Amino acid sequence: MTSPSAGWLTGSLTRAHPLTTSARSITFTVPSWPGNDAGQHVDVRLTSPDGYQAVRSYSIASAGPGEMIELAIDRLPDGEVSPFLVNDLELGDTVELRGPLGGWFVWRPDQPQPVQLIAGGSGVVPFIAMTRAHASAGNSVPMQLLYSLRTPEDAFFRDELSQLAATVRTTWHYTSIVPPGWSRSAGRLTAKDLQRETLPPEKTPLTYICGSTGFVETVSRALTSLGHAPDAIRTERFGGT
Ligand SMILES: Cc1cc2nc3c(=O)[nH]c(=O)nc-3n(C[C@H](O)[C@H](O)[C@H](O)COP(=O)(O)OP(=O)(O)OC[C@H]3O[C@@H](n4cnc5c(N)ncnc54)[C@H](O)[C@@H]3O)c2cc1C
Protein backbone atom coordinates (compact mmCIF):
# COMPACT_ATOMS: atom_id res chain seq x y z
CA MET A 1 0.00 0.00 0.00
CA THR A 2 1.18 3.51 -0.75
CA SER A 3 1.40 5.31 2.61
CA PRO A 4 -0.10 8.73 3.16
CA SER A 5 1.84 11.93 3.30
CA ALA A 6 2.53 13.19 6.83
CA GLY A 7 -0.12 15.93 6.76
CA TRP A 8 -2.10 18.24 4.52
CA LEU A 9 -0.57 19.05 1.14
CA THR A 10 -1.49 21.89 -1.17
CA GLY A 11 -2.87 20.95 -4.57
CA SER A 12 -3.25 23.40 -7.40
CA LEU A 13 -5.98 22.81 -9.99
CA THR A 14 -4.16 22.09 -13.24
CA ARG A 15 -6.80 20.55 -15.51
CA ALA A 16 -10.58 20.37 -15.46
CA HIS A 17 -13.27 19.18 -17.83
CA PRO A 18 -16.94 18.25 -17.57
CA LEU A 19 -17.82 14.57 -17.39
CA THR A 20 -21.59 15.01 -17.45
CA THR A 21 -23.94 17.96 -16.90
CA SER A 22 -23.45 17.53 -13.15
CA ALA A 23 -19.97 16.10 -12.83
CA ARG A 24 -16.44 17.26 -13.47
CA SER A 25 -12.96 15.78 -13.67
CA ILE A 26 -10.44 17.87 -11.72
CA THR A 27 -6.71 17.21 -11.78
CA PHE A 28 -4.41 18.69 -9.15
CA THR A 29 -0.66 19.09 -9.12
CA VAL A 30 0.39 18.18 -5.59
CA PRO A 31 4.10 18.69 -4.81
CA SER A 32 5.39 15.89 -2.50
CA TRP A 33 2.42 13.63 -3.37
CA PRO A 34 3.71 10.09 -2.65
CA GLY A 35 1.76 8.41 -5.50
CA ASN A 36 -1.18 6.09 -4.91
CA ASP A 37 -2.52 2.62 -5.53
CA ALA A 38 -5.66 2.13 -7.62
CA GLY A 39 -8.71 2.39 -5.36
CA GLN A 40 -7.27 4.67 -2.70
CA HIS A 41 -8.94 7.97 -1.82
CA VAL A 42 -7.98 11.40 -0.59
CA ASP A 43 -9.45 13.87 1.87
CA VAL A 44 -10.06 17.33 0.43
CA ARG A 45 -10.20 20.28 2.85
CA LEU A 46 -11.67 23.65 1.95
CA THR A 47 -11.24 26.72 4.16
CA SER A 48 -13.44 29.79 3.76
CA PRO A 49 -12.16 33.33 4.42
CA ASP A 50 -13.76 33.28 7.90
CA GLY A 51 -11.83 30.11 8.80
CA TYR A 52 -14.73 27.64 8.45
CA GLN A 53 -13.46 24.31 7.14
CA ALA A 54 -15.15 21.40 5.36
CA VAL A 55 -13.54 18.04 4.61
CA ARG A 56 -14.82 15.40 2.18
CA SER A 57 -13.32 12.16 0.86
CA TYR A 58 -12.90 11.52 -2.88
CA SER A 59 -11.66 8.44 -4.71
CA ILE A 60 -8.66 8.98 -6.90
CA ALA A 61 -9.30 8.21 -10.58
CA SER A 62 -5.58 8.10 -11.35
CA ALA A 63 -3.00 5.63 -10.00
CA GLY A 64 0.74 5.23 -9.76
CA PRO A 65 3.66 7.54 -9.06
CA GLY A 66 3.77 11.24 -9.89
CA GLU A 67 2.52 14.52 -8.49
CA MET A 68 -0.75 14.74 -10.46
CA ILE A 69 -3.99 13.29 -9.12
CA GLU A 70 -7.33 13.21 -10.89
CA LEU A 71 -10.65 13.28 -9.05
CA ALA A 72 -14.15 13.01 -10.52
CA ILE A 73 -16.82 14.84 -8.59
CA ASP A 74 -20.59 14.51 -8.92
CA ARG A 75 -22.46 17.63 -7.81
CA LEU A 76 -25.14 16.96 -5.18
CA PRO A 77 -27.80 19.68 -5.53
CA ASP A 78 -27.91 20.49 -1.81
CA GLY A 79 -24.32 19.62 -1.05
CA GLU A 80 -21.84 21.87 0.66
CA VAL A 81 -18.56 20.87 -1.01
CA SER A 82 -19.35 19.12 -4.30
CA PRO A 83 -21.11 22.15 -5.96
CA PHE A 84 -18.04 24.26 -5.21
CA LEU A 85 -15.64 21.69 -6.71
CA VAL A 86 -17.82 21.21 -9.81
CA ASN A 87 -18.92 24.81 -10.46
CA ASP A 88 -16.56 27.25 -8.81
CA LEU A 89 -13.01 25.96 -8.47
CA GLU A 90 -10.86 27.55 -11.17
CA LEU A 91 -7.54 26.62 -12.75
CA GLY A 92 -4.72 27.72 -10.44
CA ASP A 93 -6.94 27.66 -7.32
CA THR A 94 -5.65 25.55 -4.44
CA VAL A 95 -7.21 23.10 -1.99
CA GLU A 96 -5.65 21.04 0.79
CA LEU A 97 -5.34 17.30 0.30
CA ARG A 98 -4.44 14.47 2.67
CA GLY A 99 -3.64 10.98 1.51
CA PRO A 100 -3.57 8.60 -0.16
CA LEU A 101 -5.94 6.86 2.23
CA GLY A 102 -7.34 3.33 2.40
CA GLY A 103 -5.45 0.07 2.12
CA TRP A 104 -8.28 -2.44 1.71
CA PHE A 105 -10.25 -1.17 -1.26
CA VAL A 106 -7.27 -1.29 -3.61
CA TRP A 107 -6.25 -3.38 -6.58
CA ARG A 108 -2.61 -4.10 -7.33
CA PRO A 109 -1.32 -5.69 -10.55
CA ASP A 110 0.32 -8.55 -8.58
CA GLN A 111 -3.05 -9.84 -7.32
CA PRO A 112 -3.75 -13.19 -9.02
CA GLN A 113 -7.58 -13.43 -8.77
CA PRO A 114 -9.99 -12.47 -11.56
CA VAL A 115 -11.60 -9.14 -10.72
CA GLN A 116 -15.24 -8.12 -10.87
CA LEU A 117 -15.95 -4.41 -10.39
CA ILE A 118 -19.53 -3.24 -9.68
CA ALA A 119 -20.22 0.50 -9.69
CA GLY A 120 -23.28 2.53 -8.83
CA GLY A 121 -23.15 6.07 -10.25
CA SER A 122 -20.05 8.02 -9.19
CA GLY A 123 -18.88 4.83 -7.48
CA VAL A 124 -17.15 4.10 -10.79
CA VAL A 125 -14.29 6.48 -9.92
CA PRO A 126 -11.98 4.04 -8.05
CA PHE A 127 -12.64 1.52 -10.83
CA ILE A 128 -11.36 3.96 -13.43
CA ALA A 129 -8.10 3.92 -11.48
CA MET A 130 -8.15 0.10 -11.40
CA THR A 131 -8.85 -0.28 -15.13
CA ARG A 132 -6.09 2.24 -15.89
CA ALA A 133 -3.64 0.39 -13.62
CA HIS A 134 -4.63 -2.92 -15.26
CA ALA A 135 -4.03 -1.47 -18.74
CA SER A 136 -0.77 0.27 -17.95
CA ALA A 137 0.64 -2.90 -16.33
CA GLY A 138 -0.41 -4.95 -19.40
CA ASN A 139 -2.01 -7.23 -16.83
CA SER A 140 -3.60 -10.48 -18.04
CA VAL A 141 -5.78 -11.14 -14.99
CA PRO A 142 -9.44 -11.05 -16.14
CA MET A 143 -11.14 -7.82 -15.05
CA GLN A 144 -14.67 -6.75 -15.87
CA LEU A 145 -16.94 -3.91 -14.82
CA LEU A 146 -20.69 -3.76 -14.27
CA TYR A 147 -21.65 -0.08 -14.25
CA SER A 148 -25.13 0.83 -13.00
CA LEU A 149 -26.24 4.38 -13.73
CA ARG A 150 -29.47 6.30 -14.04
CA THR A 151 -29.33 7.36 -17.70
CA PRO A 152 -26.85 7.18 -20.60
CA GLU A 153 -26.03 10.88 -20.03
CA ASP A 154 -24.78 10.11 -16.52
CA ALA A 155 -21.82 8.01 -17.68
CA PHE A 156 -18.37 9.01 -16.45
CA PHE A 157 -15.40 8.21 -18.76
CA ARG A 158 -17.55 6.41 -21.34
CA ASP A 159 -15.03 6.85 -24.18
CA GLU A 160 -12.14 5.66 -22.07
CA LEU A 161 -14.06 2.59 -20.92
CA SER A 162 -14.96 1.82 -24.54
CA GLN A 163 -11.31 2.10 -25.56
CA LEU A 164 -10.36 -0.39 -22.84
CA ALA A 165 -13.01 -2.87 -23.97
CA ALA A 166 -10.44 -5.37 -25.28
CA THR A 167 -8.97 -5.81 -21.80
CA VAL A 168 -11.79 -4.80 -19.44
CA ARG A 169 -15.34 -5.51 -20.56
CA THR A 170 -17.89 -2.99 -19.30
CA THR A 171 -21.54 -3.98 -18.98
CA TRP A 172 -23.86 -0.98 -18.76
CA HIS A 173 -27.03 -1.10 -16.67
CA TYR A 174 -29.54 1.77 -16.64
CA THR A 175 -31.94 2.33 -13.78
CA SER A 176 -34.14 5.18 -15.18
CA ILE A 177 -33.67 5.68 -18.95
CA VAL A 178 -32.11 3.29 -21.47
CA PRO A 179 -30.52 4.26 -24.82
CA PRO A 180 -32.68 3.88 -27.97
CA GLY A 181 -32.85 0.26 -29.08
CA TRP A 182 -31.48 -1.08 -25.79
CA SER A 183 -32.60 -4.67 -25.25
CA ARG A 184 -33.23 -4.34 -21.51
CA SER A 185 -35.72 -2.13 -19.73
CA ALA A 186 -34.65 0.34 -17.07
CA GLY A 187 -34.64 -0.80 -13.46
CA ARG A 188 -32.51 -1.41 -10.42
CA LEU A 189 -29.96 -4.22 -10.47
CA THR A 190 -31.46 -7.50 -9.33
CA ALA A 191 -29.85 -10.73 -8.18
CA LYS A 192 -30.71 -12.15 -11.62
CA ASP A 193 -28.85 -9.30 -13.35
CA LEU A 194 -25.85 -9.92 -11.10
CA GLN A 195 -25.94 -13.64 -11.85
CA ARG A 196 -25.99 -12.96 -15.60
CA GLU A 197 -23.55 -10.06 -15.77
CA THR A 198 -20.82 -10.83 -13.21
CA LEU A 199 -18.15 -13.49 -12.72
CA PRO A 200 -19.66 -16.53 -10.95
CA PRO A 201 -18.40 -17.79 -7.58
CA GLU A 202 -16.77 -20.83 -9.29
CA LYS A 203 -14.26 -18.47 -10.92
CA THR A 204 -13.29 -17.28 -7.41
CA PRO A 205 -13.27 -13.60 -8.33
CA LEU A 206 -12.37 -10.79 -6.00
CA THR A 207 -15.39 -8.49 -6.26
CA TYR A 208 -15.29 -4.77 -5.54
CA ILE A 209 -18.51 -2.78 -5.06
CA CYS A 210 -18.67 1.00 -4.82
CA GLY A 211 -21.52 3.49 -4.71
CA SER A 212 -24.14 4.81 -2.32
CA THR A 213 -24.63 2.95 0.94
CA GLY A 214 -27.94 1.43 -0.23
CA PHE A 215 -26.46 0.27 -3.54
CA VAL A 216 -23.46 -1.37 -1.88
CA GLU A 217 -25.57 -3.16 0.72
CA THR A 218 -28.12 -4.46 -1.79
CA VAL A 219 -25.48 -5.72 -4.21
CA SER A 220 -23.31 -7.36 -1.58
CA ARG A 221 -26.30 -9.14 -0.05
CA ALA A 222 -27.33 -10.41 -3.48
CA LEU A 223 -23.82 -11.65 -4.27
CA THR A 224 -23.61 -13.51 -0.98
CA SER A 225 -26.96 -15.14 -1.75
CA LEU A 226 -25.53 -16.21 -5.13
CA GLY A 227 -22.73 -18.05 -3.32
CA HIS A 228 -19.86 -15.55 -3.24
CA ALA A 229 -17.76 -15.76 -0.08
CA PRO A 230 -18.15 -12.60 2.03
CA ASP A 231 -14.38 -12.27 2.34
CA ALA A 232 -14.07 -12.15 -1.47
CA ILE A 233 -16.21 -8.99 -1.58
CA ARG A 234 -14.69 -5.56 -0.90
CA THR A 235 -16.90 -2.53 -0.53
CA GLU A 236 -16.63 1.26 -0.47
CA ARG A 237 -19.63 3.41 0.52
CA PHE A 238 -19.86 6.99 -0.71
CA GLY A 239 -22.73 7.98 1.64
CA GLY A 240 -26.35 8.80 0.91
CA THR A 241 -29.04 6.15 0.84
C1 LIG B 1 -14.20 6.96 0.49
C2 LIG B 1 -15.13 7.90 -0.25
C3 LIG B 1 -14.88 8.20 -1.56
C4 LIG B 1 -15.73 9.07 -2.27
N1 LIG B 1 -15.45 9.34 -3.57
C5 LIG B 1 -16.27 10.16 -4.27
C6 LIG B 1 -16.00 10.42 -5.66
O1 LIG B 1 -15.04 9.90 -6.25
N2 LIG B 1 -16.84 11.26 -6.32
C7 LIG B 1 -17.92 11.85 -5.69
O2 LIG B 1 -18.64 12.62 -6.35
N3 LIG B 1 -18.19 11.59 -4.39
C8 LIG B 1 -17.39 10.79 -3.66
N4 LIG B 1 -17.64 10.55 -2.33
C9 LIG B 1 -18.73 11.30 -1.66
C10 LIG B 1 -18.16 12.63 -1.11
O3 LIG B 1 -17.29 12.38 -0.03
C11 LIG B 1 -19.24 13.56 -0.58
O4 LIG B 1 -20.05 12.88 0.33
C12 LIG B 1 -20.12 14.14 -1.69
O5 LIG B 1 -19.34 14.90 -2.60
C13 LIG B 1 -21.18 15.06 -1.06
O6 LIG B 1 -20.54 16.10 -0.37
P1 LIG B 1 -21.26 17.51 -0.26
O7 LIG B 1 -20.49 18.33 0.73
O8 LIG B 1 -21.51 18.10 -1.61
O9 LIG B 1 -22.68 17.14 0.34
P2 LIG B 1 -23.12 17.21 1.87
O10 LIG B 1 -23.34 18.63 2.22
O11 LIG B 1 -22.13 16.44 2.69
O12 LIG B 1 -24.45 16.36 1.85
C14 LIG B 1 -25.63 16.83 1.22
C15 LIG B 1 -26.72 15.77 1.30
O13 LIG B 1 -26.40 14.67 0.42
C16 LIG B 1 -26.32 13.42 1.12
N5 LIG B 1 -25.18 12.70 0.54
C17 LIG B 1 -23.89 12.78 0.91
N6 LIG B 1 -23.13 12.00 0.11
C18 LIG B 1 -23.97 11.44 -0.79
C19 LIG B 1 -23.79 10.56 -1.89
N7 LIG B 1 -22.57 10.08 -2.24
N8 LIG B 1 -24.88 10.19 -2.61
C20 LIG B 1 -26.11 10.68 -2.30
N9 LIG B 1 -26.34 11.51 -1.27
C21 LIG B 1 -25.29 11.89 -0.52
C22 LIG B 1 -26.10 13.79 2.56
O14 LIG B 1 -26.61 12.79 3.41
C23 LIG B 1 -26.85 15.13 2.65
O15 LIG B 1 -28.21 14.87 2.85
C24 LIG B 1 -16.84 9.66 -1.61
C25 LIG B 1 -17.09 9.34 -0.27
C26 LIG B 1 -16.27 8.48 0.39
C27 LIG B 1 -16.56 8.14 1.84
The ligand as a Gaussian input file, in Angstrom:
#p B3LYP/6-31G(d) Opt

LIG

0 1
 C      -14.200000       6.963000       0.492000
 C      -15.135000       7.899000      -0.247000
 C      -14.876000       8.195000      -1.564000
 C      -15.728000       9.072000      -2.273000
 N      -15.454000       9.336000      -3.574000
 C      -16.271000      10.157000      -4.275000
 C      -16.003000      10.419000      -5.655000
 O      -15.039000       9.902000      -6.254000
 N      -16.844000      11.261000      -6.321000
 C      -17.924000      11.852000      -5.690000
 O      -18.639000      12.619000      -6.349000
 N      -18.187000      11.592000      -4.387000
 C      -17.386000      10.789000      -3.663000
 N      -17.638000      10.553000      -2.328000
 C      -18.729000      11.303000      -1.660000
 C      -18.157000      12.632000      -1.112000
 O      -17.292000      12.382000      -0.026000
 C      -19.242000      13.563000      -0.577000
 O      -20.049000      12.875000       0.332000
 C      -20.117000      14.139000      -1.685000
 O      -19.339000      14.899000      -2.604000
 C      -21.175000      15.065000      -1.064000
 O      -20.542000      16.099000      -0.374000
 P      -21.260000      17.508000      -0.264000
 O      -20.489000      18.326000       0.726000
 O      -21.509000      18.102000      -1.609000
 O      -22.678000      17.136000       0.336000
 P      -23.119000      17.208000       1.874000
 O      -23.343000      18.632000       2.222000
 O      -22.135000      16.438000       2.688000
 O      -24.448000      16.360000       1.847000
 C      -25.634000      16.831000       1.216000
 C      -26.717000      15.766000       1.301000
 O      -26.401000      14.670000       0.415000
 C      -26.315000      13.423000       1.120000
 N      -25.176000      12.701000       0.545000
 C      -23.892000      12.778000       0.909000
 N      -23.127000      12.000000       0.110000
 C      -23.971000      11.441000      -0.790000
 C      -23.788000      10.556000      -1.889000
 N      -22.573000      10.079000      -2.236000
 N      -24.881000      10.188000      -2.609000
 C      -26.112000      10.675000      -2.303000
 N      -26.342000      11.512000      -1.267000
 C      -25.293000      11.890000      -0.521000
 C      -26.097000      13.792000       2.563000
 O      -26.606000      12.786000       3.411000
 C      -26.851000      15.125000       2.655000
 O      -28.213000      14.873000       2.847000
 C      -16.839000       9.664000      -1.615000
 C      -17.093000       9.339000      -0.268000
 C      -16.265000       8.479000       0.393000
 C      -16.561000       8.143000       1.841000

